[in-house]
């Protein structure tokens, strides 16, 4: 018998003799497998204090009944360590036994963090022998009990102790932390865990603040490849009051990005219950994670799911009486108390209602598609811009590898971190493709080779723009302002260009002076665009709908579907002619769906009904021949904080 077998046998015996662990009776041995949803796996993360609590069979029975009465799940992650707190071998085995007896798959979990104070997170100081030993001890404990372990997303480095200062030397803090965490991952986590259990598979969960990872030692390149798989934190919470201000679209986009970092080894998305100011916001995070085709959703955490307290509806009065994708009233009507102490539906009920709704729709959706956007490893700049663009209705597919085959490539300031980016742009243009660069990318690349393609300059000046014009050429131009919504002035960088060499195809006007909002030039067989981003990229939401529509028309010239709407309406598209339109707005939103080609047919899969096409519209000011192509347009209205699923149908439209 080997060392691993001895350890496991001892742990199992401890669990059997521990007074808190019940004997396995016939009912437990023959328990039916846990219920599950059809199109994805559902997990609940059990934090270490809950692990210790659930070792009491009475507590387990009460909390398990509460959770299973509200949401289906087929897996739990049982945490063994967090913030200097270890679960015992007996506690871990007792809880593992209870879940497995119910037919639930049990994986391990650990959070390699050292607590914190005042709302700030604390990390280990990996220059201190005691902290290194505790990190290794946690990894060994998890591997002793589980063949699969996930690490919560606190495996970063924030310490600047005297020991760190001395060890850093002449390196930047970013480089020091990247170097340190690669070593820690290999020597203090993976090697010790695999020494204890050669079969263990360890997943590293990366959080939602991906733009700043490198500064804290998170490495999506080399470190991510050390682990057996990766996972994504898809919490976006409230986009206006939380400190991170993450936009709703990120719950989708981060899954898509991580899927390109570890193809086939990106495990799923993870959503918590914090800072959702209304119940629908929690539901939206779950939906958007799964619309990105995450194979698994993890609910954080067991304590919130099992709490006897009722979850609050939050500030949803504005749409409470409307038929929305998440129905608070329907959830209440279908709720049945699990015990006399039950105070009403909790967070698990909201999750259960949201997951049941999306489960019915996901089977109709193929593989996600979007405008290819290149974000190299360890890059930052115009932080999280792709998610703001997603919130104005541009579907984005972000990738860490330059998408050389893409018909249209979107490059934000992040792409300037690639030293070969100019050559890659030239290759795309010479292949006849389109490249869209942002004003932030232009600023970063000035005098670094971009002038060999286009002689555009960011002057450093800004202008407050209120009025916008579309079209170009002698006498051409159509106002893009919306008379029904008086948009506030928006500050834009001033971009200098050579007249008649480049064309401002969308322009702003301020005090008789024009400023390019979208600038276009030709190079070889391709077209290069500049998308001018407001000084505050959140002001994208303040642009008139006409401006947003034309921006999307240019960038999505080769895309199979486009929407016209106010901001905060997202489009999720798939490779099987299906797509989803989701509104994050508080009022019903009219949306125009535009499909290339005449006589197209569209069905609303949410209702099963065909959507009638609108009468064709001829654009009096076509900007390019390919943009003047025929299209079929449909008008729909999307309810507040709701989504609708659509599918193109083959054959000509009915007369």
C-alpha positions as CSV (number, residue, x, y, z in Angstrom):
1,X,0.0,0.0,0.0
2,X,1.5,3.3,-1.0
3,X,1.6,6.6,1.0
4,X,-1.4,8.0,-0.9
5,X,-3.5,4.9,-0.1
6,X,-2.6,5.1,3.5
7,X,-3.5,8.8,3.7
8,X,-6.9,8.2,2.1
9,X,-7.6,5.2,4.3
10,X,-6.9,7.2,7.4
11,X,-9.0,10.1,6.3
12,X,-11.9,7.7,5.5
13,X,-11.6,6.0,8.9
14,X,-11.6,9.4,10.6
15,X,-14.7,10.4,8.8
16,X,-16.4,7.1,9.8
17,X,-15.6,7.4,13.5
18,X,-16.1,11.2,13.8
19,X,-19.3,11.8,15.8
20,X,-20.4,14.4,13.3
21,X,-20.4,12.0,10.4
22,X,-23.5,9.8,10.0
23,X,-23.3,6.1,9.0
24,X,-24.2,5.4,5.4
25,X,-27.5,3.7,5.5
26,X,-29.3,2.0,2.6
27,X,-31.3,5.2,1.6
28,X,-28.0,7.1,1.2
29,X,-26.3,4.3,-0.7
30,X,-29.1,4.2,-3.2
31,X,-29.8,8.0,-3.4
32,X,-30.8,9.2,-6.9
33,X,-28.3,11.4,-8.8
34,X,-28.8,15.1,-8.2
35,X,-31.1,16.8,-10.7
36,X,-29.4,18.9,-13.4
37,X,-30.2,21.3,-16.3
38,X,-30.1,20.0,-19.8
39,X,-27.5,22.2,-21.5
40,X,-24.9,23.0,-18.7
41,X,-23.6,21.8,-15.4
42,X,-24.4,23.7,-12.2
43,X,-22.0,23.8,-9.3
44,X,-22.1,25.5,-5.9
45,X,-18.9,26.5,-4.1
46,X,-18.8,25.6,-0.4
47,X,-16.5,28.0,1.5
48,X,-14.4,26.6,4.3
49,X,-16.6,27.8,7.2
50,X,-19.6,26.2,5.5
51,X,-17.5,23.0,5.0
52,X,-16.9,22.9,8.7
53,X,-20.6,23.7,9.5
54,X,-21.9,21.1,7.1
55,X,-19.9,18.3,8.9
56,X,-22.8,18.4,11.4
57,X,-25.4,16.0,9.8
58,X,-28.3,18.0,11.2
59,X,-27.0,21.2,9.6
60,X,-26.3,19.4,6.3
61,X,-29.9,18.0,6.2
62,X,-31.4,21.4,6.9
63,X,-29.3,23.3,4.4
64,X,-29.4,20.7,1.7
65,X,-33.2,20.7,1.8
66,X,-33.3,24.5,1.6
67,X,-31.0,24.6,-1.4
68,X,-32.4,21.7,-3.4
69,X,-35.9,23.1,-3.0
70,X,-34.9,26.1,-5.0
71,X,-32.2,25.3,-7.6
72,X,-30.8,22.2,-9.3
73,X,-27.1,21.4,-9.1
74,X,-25.0,18.4,-9.9
75,X,-21.6,19.4,-8.3
76,X,-20.1,21.1,-5.3
77,X,-16.7,22.4,-4.7
78,X,-15.8,21.7,-1.0
79,X,-13.2,24.2,0.2
80,X,-10.5,23.0,2.5
81,X,-8.7,26.3,3.2
82,X,-9.2,30.1,3.1
83,X,-7.7,33.0,5.0
84,X,-5.7,30.9,7.5
85,X,-8.6,28.6,8.2
86,X,-8.2,24.9,7.5
87,X,-10.9,22.3,7.5
88,X,-9.9,19.0,9.2
89,X,-9.6,15.7,7.4
90,X,-12.6,14.4,9.3
91,X,-14.8,17.4,8.3
92,X,-13.8,17.2,4.7
93,X,-14.5,13.5,4.4
94,X,-17.8,13.9,6.3
95,X,-19.1,16.6,3.9
96,X,-17.8,14.8,0.9
97,X,-19.6,11.6,2.0
98,X,-22.9,13.4,2.5
99,X,-22.9,15.0,-0.9
100,X,-21.8,11.9,-2.7
101,X,-24.6,9.9,-0.9
102,X,-27.0,12.3,-2.5
103,X,-25.6,11.7,-6.0
104,X,-23.7,15.0,-6.1
105,X,-20.2,15.1,-7.7
106,X,-17.7,16.5,-5.2
107,X,-14.6,18.5,-6.2
108,X,-12.2,20.3,-3.8
109,X,-11.6,24.0,-3.5
110,X,-9.0,26.2,-1.9
111,X,-8.5,30.0,-1.6
112,X,-4.8,30.8,-1.2
113,X,-5.2,34.2,0.4
114,X,-4.4,35.7,3.8
115,X,-7.5,37.6,4.6
116,X,-7.4,41.3,4.6
117,X,-8.7,44.4,6.4
118,X,-10.8,47.5,5.7
119,X,-12.3,46.0,2.6
120,X,-8.9,45.4,1.0
121,X,-7.8,41.9,0.1
122,X,-4.7,40.4,1.7
123,X,-2.4,38.0,0.0
124,X,0.4,35.8,1.2
125,X,3.9,37.4,1.3
126,X,5.8,34.8,-0.7
127,X,9.1,36.0,0.6
128,X,8.1,34.8,4.1
129,X,8.8,31.1,4.9
130,X,5.7,30.8,7.1
131,X,3.4,32.0,4.3
132,X,5.1,29.7,1.7
133,X,4.6,26.8,4.0
134,X,0.9,27.6,4.6
135,X,0.3,27.8,0.9
136,X,1.9,24.4,0.3
137,X,0.0,22.9,3.2
138,X,-3.3,24.0,1.8
139,X,-2.5,22.5,-1.7
140,X,-1.4,19.2,-0.1
141,X,-4.6,19.1,2.0
142,X,-6.8,19.6,-1.0
143,X,-5.0,17.0,-3.1
144,X,-5.2,14.4,-0.3
145,X,-9.0,14.4,-0.5
146,X,-9.8,15.2,-4.1
147,X,-8.7,14.3,-7.6
148,X,-10.1,17.7,-8.9
149,X,-9.5,21.0,-7.1
150,X,-10.3,24.5,-8.1
151,X,-8.5,27.6,-6.7
152,X,-10.6,30.7,-6.0
153,X,-9.3,33.8,-7.6
154,X,-7.1,35.2,-4.8
155,X,-3.9,33.6,-6.1
156,X,-2.3,37.0,-6.8
157,X,0.4,39.1,-5.1
158,X,-0.2,42.4,-3.4
159,X,2.5,42.5,-0.8
160,X,5.2,45.2,-0.8
161,X,7.0,44.2,2.4
162,X,10.7,45.0,3.1
163,X,11.4,41.4,2.0
164,X,9.6,42.0,-1.3
165,X,11.4,45.3,-1.9
166,X,14.7,43.6,-1.4
167,X,13.8,40.6,-3.6
168,X,12.4,42.8,-6.4
169,X,15.6,44.6,-7.1
170,X,15.7,46.5,-10.3
171,X,12.6,44.7,-11.8
172,X,9.3,46.5,-12.1
173,X,6.6,45.4,-9.6
174,X,4.8,43.8,-12.5
175,X,7.7,41.7,-13.6
176,X,8.7,40.8,-10.0
177,X,5.1,39.6,-9.3
178,X,4.8,37.7,-12.6
179,X,8.1,35.9,-11.9
180,X,7.2,35.1,-8.3
181,X,3.8,33.8,-9.0
182,X,5.0,31.5,-11.8
183,X,7.5,30.0,-9.3
184,X,4.9,29.8,-6.6
185,X,2.4,28.0,-8.9
186,X,4.9,25.4,-9.9
187,X,6.8,24.9,-6.6
188,X,4.3,25.6,-3.8
189,X,1.0,24.4,-5.4
190,X,1.3,22.0,-8.4
191,X,4.4,20.0,-7.4
192,X,3.4,19.4,-3.8
193,X,-0.2,18.6,-4.7
194,X,0.9,16.1,-7.4
195,X,3.4,14.6,-5.0
196,X,0.5,13.8,-2.6
197,X,-1.9,12.7,-5.3
198,X,-0.4,12.1,-8.8
199,X,-4.0,12.0,-10.2
200,X,-5.0,15.5,-9.0
201,X,-6.2,18.0,-11.6
202,X,-6.0,21.6,-10.5
203,X,-8.0,24.4,-12.0
204,X,-7.0,28.1,-11.5
205,X,-9.9,30.5,-11.5
206,X,-9.0,34.0,-12.8
207,X,-11.1,36.9,-11.7
208,X,-13.0,39.5,-13.7
209,X,-10.4,42.4,-13.7
210,X,-8.3,40.9,-16.5
211,X,-6.9,44.3,-17.7
212,X,-4.8,44.6,-14.6
213,X,-3.8,41.0,-14.0
214,X,-0.1,41.4,-14.8
215,X,0.4,44.1,-12.1
216,X,-0.6,41.6,-9.4
217,X,1.2,38.6,-10.8
218,X,-1.8,36.9,-12.6
219,X,-0.4,35.5,-15.9
220,X,-2.8,34.3,-18.6
221,X,0.1,33.2,-20.7
222,X,2.7,31.0,-19.0
223,X,1.0,30.5,-15.6
224,X,-2.3,29.5,-17.1
225,X,-0.7,26.8,-19.1
226,X,0.8,25.2,-16.0
227,X,-2.6,24.3,-14.6
228,X,-4.9,21.6,-15.9
229,X,-7.6,24.0,-16.8
230,X,-8.8,27.6,-16.2
231,X,-12.0,29.2,-15.0
232,X,-13.6,32.6,-15.2
233,X,-15.1,35.0,-12.6
234,X,-18.0,36.4,-14.5
235,X,-19.4,38.6,-11.8
236,X,-20.1,42.1,-13.2
237,X,-22.5,43.1,-10.4
238,X,-23.9,46.7,-10.6
239,X,-22.1,48.6,-13.4
240,X,-22.5,52.1,-11.8
241,X,-22.0,51.9,-8.0
242,X,-19.4,49.2,-7.4
243,X,-15.7,50.1,-7.3
244,X,-14.8,48.1,-10.4
245,X,-17.6,49.5,-12.7
246,X,-17.6,46.4,-14.8
247,X,-20.1,46.5,-17.7
248,X,-22.8,43.9,-18.1
249,X,-21.4,42.5,-21.4
250,X,-18.2,41.3,-19.6
251,X,-20.1,38.4,-18.1
252,X,-20.2,37.1,-21.7
253,X,-17.0,38.5,-23.1
254,X,-14.6,37.2,-20.5
255,X,-15.8,33.6,-21.1
256,X,-15.1,34.1,-24.9
257,X,-11.6,35.5,-24.2
258,X,-10.6,32.7,-21.8
259,X,-11.9,30.1,-24.2
260,X,-9.2,31.3,-26.7
261,X,-6.5,31.2,-24.0
262,X,-7.1,27.6,-23.1
263,X,-9.2,26.0,-25.9
264,X,-10.9,23.0,-24.6
265,X,-9.7,23.6,-21.0
266,X,-11.8,26.6,-20.0
267,X,-14.1,25.2,-17.4
268,X,-16.9,27.7,-16.9
269,X,-18.0,30.9,-15.2
270,X,-18.6,31.9,-11.6
271,X,-21.1,34.4,-10.3
272,X,-21.7,35.6,-6.7
273,X,-24.7,37.3,-5.1
274,X,-22.9,40.6,-4.1
275,X,-23.8,44.1,-5.2
276,X,-26.8,43.2,-7.4
277,X,-29.2,46.1,-6.7
278,X,-32.1,44.2,-8.2
279,X,-32.8,40.5,-8.7
280,X,-32.7,40.8,-12.5
281,X,-29.1,41.9,-12.4
282,X,-28.1,38.6,-10.7
283,X,-30.1,36.7,-13.3
284,X,-28.4,38.6,-16.2
285,X,-24.9,37.6,-15.0
286,X,-25.9,34.0,-15.1
287,X,-27.6,34.3,-18.5
288,X,-24.7,36.1,-20.1
289,X,-22.1,33.6,-18.8
290,X,-24.1,30.8,-20.3
291,X,-24.9,32.7,-23.6
292,X,-21.1,32.6,-24.1
293,X,-21.4,28.8,-24.0
294,X,-19.7,28.2,-20.7
295,X,-20.1,24.5,-20.0
296,X,-20.6,25.1,-16.3
297,X,-21.9,27.8,-14.0
298,X,-20.7,28.0,-10.4
299,X,-22.9,29.7,-7.8
300,X,-20.9,31.4,-5.1
301,X,-21.6,30.4,-2.5
302,X,-23.3,27.7,-0.5
303,X,-24.0,29.9,2.5
304,X,-25.9,32.4,0.3
305,X,-27.8,29.6,-1.4
306,X,-28.7,28.0,2.0
307,X,-29.6,31.1,4.0
308,X,-33.1,30.9,5.4
309,X,-33.5,34.6,4.8
310,X,-35.5,35.8,1.8
311,X,-33.6,37.5,-1.0
312,X,-34.6,41.1,-1.8
313,X,-36.3,42.0,-5.1
314,X,-34.3,45.2,-5.1
315,X,-35.0,48.4,-7.1
316,X,-37.0,46.8,-9.9
317,X,-40.3,48.8,-9.5
318,X,-39.9,50.5,-12.9
319,X,-40.5,47.2,-14.7
320,X,-42.2,45.1,-12.0
321,X,-45.5,45.0,-13.8
322,X,-44.1,44.1,-17.2
323,X,-43.5,40.6,-18.7
324,X,-39.8,40.2,-18.4
325,X,-37.3,37.3,-18.8
326,X,-37.0,37.1,-15.0
327,X,-40.4,37.1,-13.4
328,X,-40.3,37.8,-9.7
329,X,-44.0,37.2,-9.4
330,X,-43.8,33.8,-11.1
331,X,-40.9,32.8,-8.9
332,X,-43.0,33.7,-5.8
333,X,-46.0,31.9,-7.1
334,X,-44.0,28.7,-7.6
335,X,-42.2,28.7,-4.3
336,X,-42.8,26.2,-1.6
337,X,-41.2,26.6,1.8
338,X,-38.7,23.8,2.8
339,X,-39.1,24.3,6.6
340,X,-41.1,26.3,9.2
341,X,-38.0,28.5,9.6
342,X,-38.0,29.3,5.9
343,X,-38.6,33.1,5.4
344,X,-39.2,33.0,1.6
345,X,-37.3,32.5,-1.6
346,X,-33.7,33.1,-1.4
347,X,-30.8,33.7,-3.8
348,X,-31.1,30.1,-4.8
349,X,-34.6,30.7,-6.0
350,X,-33.5,33.6,-8.2
351,X,-30.7,31.4,-9.6
352,X,-33.1,28.5,-10.1
353,X,-35.6,30.6,-12.1
354,X,-32.9,32.3,-14.2
355,X,-31.2,29.0,-15.0
356,X,-34.4,27.2,-15.9
357,X,-35.3,30.0,-18.3
358,X,-31.9,30.0,-20.1
359,X,-31.8,26.2,-20.2
360,X,-34.8,26.2,-22.5
361,X,-33.0,28.5,-25.0
362,X,-29.4,27.5,-25.1
363,X,-30.0,24.4,-27.2
364,X,-31.0,26.6,-30.1
365,X,-27.7,28.5,-30.2
366,X,-24.6,27.4,-32.1
367,X,-21.0,28.6,-31.6
368,X,-20.6,32.2,-30.6
369,X,-19.3,34.6,-33.2
370,X,-18.3,38.3,-33.0
371,X,-16.0,41.0,-34.4
372,X,-12.4,39.8,-33.7
373,X,-10.6,41.9,-31.2
374,X,-6.9,41.3,-30.4
375,X,-5.7,41.6,-26.8
376,X,-2.2,40.3,-26.4
377,X,-1.0,38.7,-23.1
378,X,0.0,41.2,-20.4
379,X,-1.5,44.1,-22.2
380,X,-3.7,47.0,-21.0
381,X,-5.0,50.3,-22.2
382,X,-8.5,51.7,-22.9
383,X,-9.4,49.3,-20.1
384,X,-12.4,47.0,-20.7
385,X,-13.4,49.0,-23.8
386,X,-14.6,45.8,-25.6
387,X,-17.3,45.5,-23.0
388,X,-18.5,49.1,-23.5
389,X,-18.7,48.3,-27.2
390,X,-20.6,45.2,-26.4
391,X,-23.1,47.2,-24.4
392,X,-23.8,49.4,-27.5
393,X,-24.6,46.3,-29.5
394,X,-21.3,45.3,-31.1
395,X,-20.7,41.6,-30.7
396,X,-17.0,41.1,-29.8
397,X,-14.8,38.0,-29.9
398,X,-11.6,38.8,-28.0
399,X,-8.5,36.7,-28.5
400,X,-4.9,36.7,-27.3
401,X,-3.7,35.7,-30.7
402,X,-3.8,38.0,-33.7
403,X,-6.8,36.9,-35.8
404,X,-5.1,37.0,-39.2
405,X,-8.0,35.3,-41.0
406,X,-10.7,37.7,-39.7
407,X,-12.4,39.8,-42.3
408,X,-12.6,42.7,-39.8
409,X,-10.1,43.1,-36.9
410,X,-10.7,45.6,-34.0
411,X,-7.5,46.9,-32.3
412,X,-7.7,48.9,-29.1
413,X,-4.7,50.3,-27.3
414,X,-4.0,46.9,-25.8
415,X,-2.8,45.7,-29.3
416,X,0.0,48.2,-29.2
417,X,1.8,45.9,-26.8
418,X,2.6,43.6,-29.7
419,X,5.9,44.7,-31.2
420,X,5.0,43.3,-34.6
421,X,1.5,44.8,-34.7
422,X,2.2,47.1,-37.7
423,X,3.3,44.2,-39.9
424,X,0.2,42.3,-38.9
425,X,-2.0,45.2,-39.8
426,X,-0.4,45.5,-43.2
427,X,-0.8,41.8,-43.8
428,X,-4.5,42.0,-43.0
429,X,-5.0,45.0,-45.3
430,X,-3.0,43.4,-48.1
431,X,-5.3,40.4,-47.8
432,X,-8.3,42.7,-48.5
433,X,-9.5,42.7,-44.9
434,X,-10.7,45.7,-42.8
435,X,-8.8,46.9,-39.7
436,X,-10.5,49.1,-37.1
437,X,-8.1,51.0,-34.8
438,X,-9.2,53.1,-31.9
439,X,-7.9,56.6,-31.0
440,X,-6.2,55.0,-28.0
441,X,-4.3,52.6,-30.3
442,X,-3.3,55.5,-32.5
443,X,-1.9,57.5,-29.6
444,X,0.1,54.6,-28.4
445,X,1.5,53.9,-31.9
446,X,2.4,57.4,-33.0
447,X,6.0,57.5,-34.3
448,X,6.1,53.7,-33.9
449,X,5.4,52.7,-37.5
450,X,1.6,53.3,-37.9
451,X,2.5,56.3,-40.0
452,X,3.8,53.9,-42.7
453,X,0.1,52.9,-43.2
454,X,-1.8,56.1,-42.4
455,X,-0.6,59.6,-41.5
456,X,-3.1,60.3,-38.7
457,X,-2.1,62.2,-35.6
458,X,-3.8,62.6,-32.2
459,X,-3.1,66.3,-31.5
460,X,-3.6,66.1,-27.7
461,X,-6.5,68.5,-28.0
462,X,-10.1,67.6,-27.2
463,X,-13.4,69.0,-28.4
464,X,-16.9,68.8,-26.9
465,X,-19.2,67.4,-29.6
466,X,-22.9,67.6,-29.6
467,X,-23.8,67.4,-33.3
468,X,-23.0,64.5,-35.6
469,X,-23.1,64.1,-39.3
470,X,-23.0,60.9,-41.5
471,X,-21.7,60.5,-45.0
472,X,-19.0,62.2,-47.0
473,X,-18.4,63.7,-50.4
474,X,-19.4,67.0,-52.0
475,X,-22.7,68.1,-50.6
476,X,-23.2,64.8,-48.7
477,X,-24.1,64.5,-45.1
478,X,-27.1,63.5,-43.0
479,X,-27.7,64.5,-39.4
480,X,-27.4,61.7,-36.9
481,X,-28.8,63.5,-33.8
482,X,-32.0,62.1,-32.4
483,X,-34.6,65.0,-32.0
484,X,-36.4,63.0,-29.3
485,X,-33.3,62.6,-27.1
486,X,-31.0,65.6,-26.6
487,X,-27.6,64.0,-26.0
488,X,-25.1,65.8,-23.8
489,X,-21.8,67.1,-25.3
490,X,-19.1,64.4,-25.4
491,X,-15.4,65.1,-25.2
492,X,-13.5,63.5,-28.1
493,X,-9.7,63.6,-29.0
494,X,-8.9,65.7,-32.0
495,X,-7.4,63.6,-34.8
496,X,-5.4,65.3,-37.6
497,X,-5.5,63.8,-41.2
498,X,-4.8,64.8,-44.8
499,X,-8.0,65.8,-46.6
500,X,-8.8,63.6,-49.6
501,X,-6.2,61.1,-48.4
502,X,-8.6,60.0,-45.6
503,X,-12.3,60.6,-45.2
504,X,-14.2,61.3,-42.0
505,X,-17.2,59.1,-42.7
506,X,-18.8,60.1,-39.4
507,X,-17.9,63.5,-38.1
508,X,-18.7,65.7,-35.2
509,X,-19.3,69.4,-35.6
510,X,-18.5,72.0,-33.0
511,X,-18.5,75.8,-33.6
512,X,-18.1,75.4,-37.4
513,X,-15.2,72.9,-37.1
514,X,-15.4,69.3,-38.0
515,X,-13.9,66.4,-36.0
516,X,-13.6,62.8,-37.2
517,X,-15.6,60.2,-35.2
518,X,-14.9,57.5,-37.7
519,X,-12.1,58.0,-40.2
520,X,-11.4,55.8,-43.2
521,X,-8.5,55.2,-45.5
522,X,-7.5,52.6,-48.1
523,X,-4.2,50.6,-48.0
524,X,-3.4,48.0,-50.6
525,X,-6.6,45.9,-51.0
526,X,-8.1,46.7,-47.6
527,X,-9.7,49.5,-45.6
528,X,-8.5,50.9,-42.3
529,X,-10.8,52.7,-40.0
530,X,-10.2,54.9,-36.9
531,X,-12.9,54.7,-34.3
532,X,-12.6,57.8,-32.1
533,X,-13.3,56.9,-28.5
534,X,-14.6,59.5,-26.1
535,X,-12.2,60.7,-23.4
536,X,-14.5,59.0,-21.0
537,X,-15.4,55.8,-22.8
538,X,-18.6,55.6,-20.8
539,X,-19.8,58.5,-22.9
540,X,-20.3,55.9,-25.7
541,X,-23.7,55.5,-23.9
542,X,-24.4,59.2,-24.4
543,X,-24.0,59.1,-28.2
544,X,-27.2,59.5,-30.3
545,X,-28.6,56.2,-31.6
546,X,-27.9,57.4,-35.1
547,X,-24.2,57.6,-34.4
548,X,-24.2,54.1,-32.8
549,X,-26.1,52.7,-35.8
550,X,-23.6,54.0,-38.3
551,X,-20.6,52.9,-36.2
552,X,-22.0,49.4,-36.2
553,X,-22.8,49.6,-39.9
554,X,-19.1,50.2,-40.8
555,X,-17.6,47.7,-38.3
556,X,-20.1,45.0,-39.0
557,X,-20.1,45.4,-42.8
558,X,-19.4,41.7,-43.2
559,X,-21.4,40.4,-40.2
560,X,-24.6,38.3,-40.5
561,X,-26.8,40.4,-38.2
562,X,-26.8,44.0,-36.9
563,X,-29.1,45.8,-34.4
564,X,-30.1,49.5,-34.2
565,X,-31.0,50.7,-30.7
566,X,-30.1,52.9,-27.9
567,X,-27.0,51.9,-25.8
568,X,-27.1,49.1,-23.2
569,X,-28.7,46.7,-25.7
570,X,-26.4,43.8,-26.5
571,X,-26.3,41.4,-29.5
572,X,-25.0,37.8,-29.1
573,X,-24.6,36.0,-32.4
574,X,-24.0,32.4,-33.3
575,X,-22.7,30.4,-36.3
576,X,-26.1,28.6,-36.9
577,X,-28.1,31.7,-37.9
578,X,-29.4,32.2,-34.4
579,X,-28.8,35.3,-32.2
580,X,-29.9,36.9,-29.0
581,X,-30.9,40.5,-28.3
582,X,-30.6,41.5,-24.6
583,X,-31.6,44.8,-23.0
584,X,-30.1,46.1,-19.8
585,X,-32.4,49.1,-19.9
586,X,-35.2,49.8,-17.4
587,X,-37.9,50.5,-20.0
588,X,-39.1,48.6,-23.1
589,X,-36.6,49.1,-25.9
590,X,-37.5,49.3,-29.6
591,X,-34.9,47.5,-31.7
592,X,-34.3,47.2,-35.4
593,X,-32.8,44.0,-36.6
594,X,-31.0,44.2,-39.9
595,X,-30.1,41.1,-41.9
596,X,-28.0,41.3,-45.1
597,X,-29.9,40.4,-48.3
598,X,-33.5,40.9,-49.5
599,X,-36.4,38.7,-48.5
600,X,-34.9,37.3,-45.3
601,X,-37.2,35.6,-42.8
602,X,-36.9,35.7,-39.1
603,X,-38.6,33.8,-36.2
604,X,-38.7,34.8,-32.6
605,X,-37.9,31.6,-30.8
606,X,-39.0,33.1,-27.5
607,X,-42.6,33.2,-28.8
608,X,-42.4,30.8,-31.7
609,X,-43.8,33.5,-34.0
610,X,-42.5,34.8,-37.3
611,X,-41.4,38.4,-37.2
612,X,-42.8,40.5,-40.1
613,X,-40.3,42.4,-42.2
614,X,-40.4,46.1,-42.6
615,X,-40.7,47.9,-45.9
616,X,-37.3,48.3,-47.6
617,X,-35.5,51.5,-47.0
618,X,-33.1,53.0,-49.7
619,X,-30.2,54.9,-48.2
620,X,-29.8,58.2,-50.0
621,X,-26.2,58.6,-49.0
622,X,-24.4,55.2,-49.4
623,X,-20.9,55.4,-48.1
624,X,-19.5,52.3,-49.8
625,X,-20.8,50.0,-52.4
626,X,-20.8,47.0,-49.9
627,X,-22.7,49.1,-47.4
628,X,-25.4,49.9,-49.9
629,X,-26.2,46.2,-50.3
630,X,-29.8,45.1,-49.8
631,X,-30.9,44.2,-46.3
632,X,-34.1,43.0,-44.6
633,X,-35.2,44.9,-41.5
634,X,-37.4,43.9,-38.6
635,X,-38.8,45.8,-35.7
636,X,-39.1,44.2,-32.3
637,X,-39.4,45.5,-28.7
638,X,-37.3,44.0,-26.0
639,X,-38.7,44.1,-22.4
640,X,-36.5,45.7,-19.6
641,X,-33.7,43.5,-18.4
642,X,-34.8,40.7,-20.7
643,X,-33.5,38.8,-23.7
644,X,-35.1,37.3,-26.9
645,X,-33.8,34.5,-29.1
646,X,-34.2,34.8,-32.9
647,X,-33.4,32.4,-35.8
648,X,-33.1,33.1,-39.5
649,X,-35.2,30.9,-41.6
650,X,-34.3,29.6,-45.1
651,X,-36.4,30.5,-48.1
652,X,-37.9,33.7,-49.4
653,X,-40.1,35.9,-47.3
654,X,-43.8,35.5,-47.6
655,X,-45.3,38.1,-50.0
